[in-house]
Amino acid sequence: MNHYVFRFLHGLFLILATAAPGYSTDSKSRPNILWLIAEDLGPHLGCYGAKEVWTPNLDKLAADGVRYTRAFTTAPVCSPSRSAFMTGMYQTAIGAHNHRSHRDDGYKLPEGVRVLPDWLRDAGYFTANLRELPKEFGFKGTGKTDWNFTYEGKPYDFDKWDDLKSHQPFYAQINFHETHRKFNGEKRADPAKVVIPPYYPDHPVTREDWAKYLDAATELDRKIGLILKQLETDGLADNTVVIFFGDNGQAHVRGKQFCYDSGLRVPLIIRWPKGVPAPKNFKPGTVDSQLHDSIDWSATTLAIAGVPKPPKMQGHVFLGDRAEPPREYSFGARDRCDETVFRFRTVRDARYRYIRNFTSDRPFLQSNAYKERQYPVWNLLKELHTQGKLTPTQAVLCAPTMPAEELYDLERDPYEIKNLADSSEHANVLKRLRAALEQWIADTHDAGAAMEPPEIVARQGATKPDTDPNTGAKRGKKRKK
């Protein structure tokens, strides 16, 4: 299907769909939508029960809205995750699964797949990726996109906060870097009091690193507070839906880039504005424990805007009259990150997580220049392992290979350290989740089955030091947005 035919059919689709009951093209009846996107953040906020972190603004946002406890990104690293949640498609289904791939080879999204701002713009929304914020804030939005495909044209209409009032209804996003390494925040958390997972050595280096991460979350909350206050000042709060979430899990050794809860589980908070009737299935002040994949953010945002979900979109709508049945399973995947090649696939239900390691012959601590530079515990593990000072749980991370299959009971084992893949008691759970994952791989035409050529992997290793860790752009060059 060529571009012009697709545009014609899409236009016809909108005309027919917008005639459906409940859809309104009146801009006054449709809310503004603001995405607040944190980087590399797990559910380490006060409202999620974390200690030694101070997040009064996000805690209040949760108290006024809905806090989601089982929200997962579909990839545990930014560029494939962002490629997924901005299209509403699994990154493995659109060829965007390898971290910071397709940056200069002209690769385009499949026909019928578009980024969220494109769908919203067609429906009369102004779109923004905000960089320029009020000067008194003392900071700017990062403007991060970090997509693993080539976008031709201008994906957003503007980037200045001051343009919001005169461009309604709007869809806008602000990206925050605080919890991305290197962490950014004033020292406040006490390293002696932080709670560290048992798979990390209880060592001053570990505690200091974790405390810096929590301090970054505290700083993130301060900035979120300024944004929310400005919404009130500008008279926008009463007609703006606010959606806060993380782009992937925590930036720690067994978190980011790995398919455990620590790499995929993120905070998700939605606040509905007072001036807009809320969906019947949105109850302010409550907690939602249903499974939600990050590709659902786009599908649900379209529903909030009154836009029908595109036929190809894999995300599920979970709010409003078009809400789909709750997910039974949440799926995730990790492929090449920088110069390091793994292929992990995972499925999680409300209680269990199953992981299939297609590259189980490789060590967990497979060489990665970025982590060796930025993650102090990465190197600490190796040092203490050589000295024989790790517990058996910690030493697992230093093994020369990884298990081909992993199964964890999140109810009894929230840190995912007891692998039940060989447990006869859990054989039926293993079989069920293995079958669900295999079906998902087949149904979504997982492009990760074909590995990248060795020369591309080698180039990633050679060029990584010359790239910006925040945007993925080559240093010294302004990345085209």
N, C-alpha and C positions, 0 to 999 in steps of 0.2 A: 504494500500500500504506500503510495507516494505521499509527500507532505500535504499537498493540496487536497487530496481525497480525504486524508485524515482530518484536516481542519474542517472540511465540509461536514463530515459525519459527526465530528465532535460538536459543531454548532447545532446540528439537527438534534443530537442527543440532549443538549442543554435545553433547547426549546421544548422538547417533549417532556423532559424531566421536570422542568420548572413549572409545568402546568399541573404537576401533581399536588394534591392537598397538602397544606402545611408549608409549602415553599413560597417565599415572598421575595420579590425583587425590590421592595421599598427599602431604601438605605436606612431610613429612620427606624425600621423594625428589626434590623440586623445588628448585632453587637459588634464592637471592635474586638479584636483578639490579639493578645500580647503573649508571646512565648518568651520565657526567661530561662536561658539554657546555661547550666553550669558545666564545667569540664571535669571529667575524671572524679565524679562524686558518687559515693555510695550513700546509703540512708543514714549518714552520720550527722544528724541534726537533733536538736533537743526534742522536737515533737516525735522523733522515732526512737527516743530513749537513749541517745548517745550521751556520754558524760564528758566533761572537760571541753565542751563546745557551747558557745553562747549564740543562739539563733532566735531572738525574740520576734523578729519580723516574719521569718518563715513559719515560726510556731503559730503566730497569730493568723497568717495566711491559711494555715491548715485548720485552725479553729473556726475560721469564717467560711471555709470551703470543705473540700473532701480530700482526705489524705489516703493515698493508695499504697498498700503494703506489699503487693506482688506485681510491681512494674519492672519489666526487663527490657534492656536493649537487645537487638538481634545480633550485635557484634560487640566484643569487649574492647574495642579500640575505635577512635573517633572517626576516621574517614569512611570506613564501611558502614559504621553505625549511622553517621549523618547522611550518607548516600541512601540508606534505607528509610530513615524516618522522614526525610524530606521528599521522598517519592511514594511512601506508603507501600514499598515493595521490599521483600527480602533481598539483601545485597547479593546473595548467591544466585538469585533469579534474574538479575540484571547485569551480571558481569562486573560488579563493583566490590567484590569480596576481598581482593588483595589490597592491603593498606597503601594508600597514596600511589595507586596505579592509574594508568590511562591519563596522565597529566599532560602529555604532549604527543599523543599518537592519534588524536582526532576521534577517539571512541565516543559514540553517542548512545543515549538511552534507546531501548527498543521502542518501536512504534506503539503509541497508546500509553506510554509511560512519561510522565512529566513531573517537574518539581512542584511542590504545593503552591508557591506564589503564582505559577502560571494558571492553575485551575481557578484560584481565587480572583485573579485579575480579570479573567474572562467573565466572572460573575459580578463585576463592579466593585471589587475591593481594591484599595490602594495597598501596596506592599512595601515593606521596609525592612532592611537589616541595619539597625541603628548603630552608628558609630559616634556621631556628634550628639552629645548629651549636654544638658545645662552646665555652663562653665563652673558654677559653684560646686558641682559634684566633685570636680578634681580628677575625673577619670573618663575614659571613653569605652564604648563597646568595641569588642575586637573585630566585629564584622566577619567572623569566621564562617566559611562555607565548607571547605575541605571535602569536596565531592570527588569520587573516583570515576568521573566521566567528563566529557567536554560539553560545556554549555555555551551556546552561541547567542549573543545578545546580552541583555541586561536583566538578570533574574529579579531584581527589586527596583521599585520606582524611585525610592529616595532613602537617605540614611541619616536624616536630621530629626531629632526629637521635636524641634519647634514646628515641624511640618505636620505633626499628627493632628492637631485640632482642625486644620483646614483641609484634611484629607480623610474624611470618614465616609463609609466604614473602612477601617484599616485592619490589615494583618501586619503585625510587626514582631520582630524578634530582637532580643539583646543577648549577646554572648559574653560570658564572664570567664576569665582565665584563672582566677585565684587558686583553685584546687588542682590546676595543672602544674606539674613540676616545671621550674622551681616554684615551690609554694610561696604565696604572697600573703603575709598577714603579721600583725604585731604579736609578740610572744605573750601568751596568756595561759595556755594549757600547761598543767604541771606534768612533766614526763613521768613522775613517780606515780601519778594517779590515773593515767590513761589505761584503757583496757586494750591489750594487744591479743590478736588471735594466737592460739597455741602452736600453730605451725611456724611461728617466728621465734627466734631465740629471745629470751627475756634478757636484754642487754641494753646498756645506756644508748647505744647507737639506734637500736630499734625504737626505744621509747622517745628519744628526741625527734626522730623522723616522724613518728605517728603524731606527736604533739604539734609539730609544724603543720601537718595536714589538717588537724582540727582547728588550728589557728587560722588557716586559710579559709576554712568553712565559716568561721566567725567573721572574717573580713568580707566574704561573699555576702553574708547576711546583712552586714552594714550597708553595702551597696544596694542590695535588693530593697532595703528599707527606704533609701533615698528615691528609688524608682517609684515605689508604691505611694510615697508621700506626694511626689510630683504629679502622679495620676490624679490624686485628690485635688491638689492645688489648681490643676488645669481643667478641672471639671470633667475628667474622662473616666473616673473610677466607676461611676454608676452605670456606664454602658460598655465596659470593657471586661471581657473574660480573660482572666490571668491564668496561664498554665506554666508551672515551674517544673523542671526536670533536669536530670543529668544526661550527658551525651554517652556515657558509659560508666562502668564501675570505678572503684577507687584506684588511685595510682600507687599501688603497692605490689610487691613481688608476686603474690598469688592472686592479685586482683586484675587490673587492666591487662588485656591481651590473653586472659585465660577464661575458660568457660564455666567457672564456678559462679555461685551467687555473688561472690565478691567482685567478679569482673563484669557481671551482667545486670545485677539488681541496682536500681537507681531510685532516688526519691521522685515522687510525682505528686504534685499538689495542684488542685484546680479550685479557683474561686470564681463564683458566678456573681455578676454585678446586680446590685439592688434594683436598678432601673429596667431590667429585662426579665421577663418571666422565665423561670428556671424549668428545665425538663423535669418531668415527673420522677425520673429515676436519679435525680441529683438532690441529695439531702445535705445541706450545709451542716458542718459540725460533726460529720460522721467519718468512719473509716471503711474503705472498700478493700476487701481481701481477694477479689477476683483476679485471675491472671490477665495481664495486659502486656502485649508486645509493643515496642516503641513505634512500629509501623502503624499502630492504631491511632497514634497522635494525629497523623495527617487525615486519616479517614474521619475521625471524630471532629477535627477542626472544620472540615468541609461541611459536616452535618450541622455544626453550630452556626455556620455561615449560611445554611439553607441550600447548600450545593450538593447535588446527588453524588454518591461515590462513583468514580469512574469504573467501567466494567472490569478492567484489568487489575485494579488496586487490590492488594492482598491484605491490607490492614482492615481491622474490624471496627465498626462504629460501636461505641459503648455508651453514648449519651443521646437522649432525644427519642423522637418517635421512630427513627430509623435504626435504633439500636439492634445489634445482632446478638444471637445467643452467646453467653459467656464462653470464653475459650476453655477447652479441656486441657490443652497443652500450650506451653510456651517454648519456642524454638530459638536456637542461637548457633552461631558458627564463627570460627576463627580460621584465617588462612595466613598467607605471608604477612609478617609485620616487619618493616624495614628489610634487613637482609636475612631474617630468621624465618625459616619455613616450617610451619606446622599445618596440619589440617585436623581440626576438632569440629565435631558436630554434637549438639546437645539438645535434649528435650527435658522439660520439667512439668510435672503436674503440681497439684496443690501441696503434695508432700515429698515426692521423690525427684531427684535429678539423675538422669542417665547421660553419660558422656562417652562418645566413641572417638578413640584416638587413632586416626588413620596413619599417623606417623609415630607410632609407639616405639620405634627403634631409637628415637632421639631423646636426649635428656631434657628434663624440665628447664634446667639452667643452660640450655643451648645458647651459644654465644650470641650476644646482642649488644652492639656498641653503645646504643642509647641507654640501655638499662645499666650497663657497667659504669656509665658516666653519671647517671642521674639517680640511681636507686642504691643508697648505701647498704641496705640490708641484702641486696643481691650479692655483693662482694663479701659481706659479713658471713653469710651462709657458707660460702666456699671456704673461708678461712677457718671457721669453727668446725666445719666438717673434717678438714685436714687434721685438726687438732683433736678430733674425737670428742667434741664438746656439745654435740647436738643430741636432743632426745630422739627416740625412734620416729616420732611424728614429724619432727623438723628434718630429720635425715632423709625422709622420703623425697624431699625436693632436690636432693643432691644425687639421687640414683642415676645410673647411666642410661636407663630406659624408663618409659612410662607404661602403665598398664593399658592394654588395648581397650578395655571397657572399665568404666567406673559407675558406681551406683551409690547414691547417698540418701539417707532418710533425714530430711531437713527438720522434721519434727523432733527427733531425738539427737540429731547430730548437726546443729546449725552451721558449724564450721566446716562441714564436709571433709572429715579426716578419716572416717571408718568406711573403707570401700567394701560394699556388700555384693559386688559382682559375682563372687564365688559362693555366696550364702545360699544354701538350699532352701532356707526359709523364705528367701526373696526371689526365688527362681521365676515365679509367675509375674512379679513386678518387672523384673529384668526383661522377660520375654515380651510383655506388653509395651514397655517403653522402647525397646529395640525395634519392634514392629512399627510403632508410631513414627519413630525417627526415619526408618527406611522408607516408609510411605511418604513422609514429607520431602525427603531428598528426591524421590521419584516425581512426586506431584509438582514440585517447584522447579524441576529441571536444574538441579544444583550444578552450577558451572565450575565449582571447585574440584570436581572429579579430575579435571585436566589441569595439571600443575603448570605454572609458568616455565618457559624455557630457562635453562641455567644462566644464559647470558643476561637475562633481565634481572634475575635474582642477584647476580654478581654486580650489576650496575647499581642496584639499590644499596648494596653495601658500600660501594665506592662513593656514592653521592650523598649519603645520609648526613655526614657532618656539614654539608653545604646547604642544608635545608632548614627552614624555620620550623621549630617544633610546634608552633601554634597554628600556622596556616598550611604548612607543607610546601610553601613557595620556596624557590631557590633564593638563597641569600643574595642580596644585591640587586634583585629584580622585584618589581611590584607585581604581585600575582593578579592576573585578570579575574575580576569578579563576575 
